[in-house]
């Protein structure tokens, strides 16, 4: 195994009956790097998270966390995790939860520092059961970071968070990575992955479909995004020259095109009601969808 990697999975296979959730996956996570783990439902993301946390063992291959067996006492002491759901004692206050959890770690953060990182200063004395869903998520995040983990696993961390809390969480995650933590984050929010990740790993059918920085993933799709209000049906829009995909996006329609100027001229000629035109470089979301479409085509 690579001693320089905080986490390494090598040739990992894990099945549920006849279904291969992970199919020979190899992946290494480095200290100080935020890795966004993307993929459709069933791609293998939750299985990989479970293996890293020692919830089960791979049926083939190896997984190592800071040189330790996942789930061992040594590995758990070095790992923080925020999963999609958590059952915490409703009667304990936020501060009581954090003090209890910090007591399991030799070099835990001071309580006030943990509260500040998670934006919980005003809620320290509130009982967990009296918090909103978003506030409870912030407590779960605080529990994951209070032990100064070398490996931080965040499974859909922005679920139930409002926009302000989401941005604050992003800033805290960057702070933890700057301190040297290796962060693995699963998310269905492509905006979150693009804003926060140093590296993106795209899984499909238990295999790695793409691995690189958000810019490198976008560069794999030679296209631009054109959004507008149009009276043309999707079939007509998809038939415009240069267009590779067209889909509704709120009130507008989003086109992906490999020849933006040609597409734009044809669109204006075919529809004189076009409004709210916006031409942008390929977003990470568009690139991921395109790569997944190629995989299944």
Secondary structure, DSSP 8 states (H G I E B T S, - for coil): --TT-SEEEEEEEEEETTEEEEEEEEEEE-TT-EEEEE--TTSSHHHHHHHHTTSS--SEEEEEETTB-TTSHHHHHTEEEE-S-----TTSBHHHHHHHHHTTSTT---HHHHHHHTT-GGGTTSBGGGS-HHHHHHHHHHHHHTT--SEEEEESTTTT--HHHHHHHHHHHHHHHHTT-EEEEE-S-HHHHHHH-SEEEEEETTEEEEEE-HHHHHHTS--EEEEEE--S-HHHHHTSTTEEEEEEETTEEEEEES-HHHHHHHHHHH-TT-EEEEEEE--HHHHHHHHHHHHH-
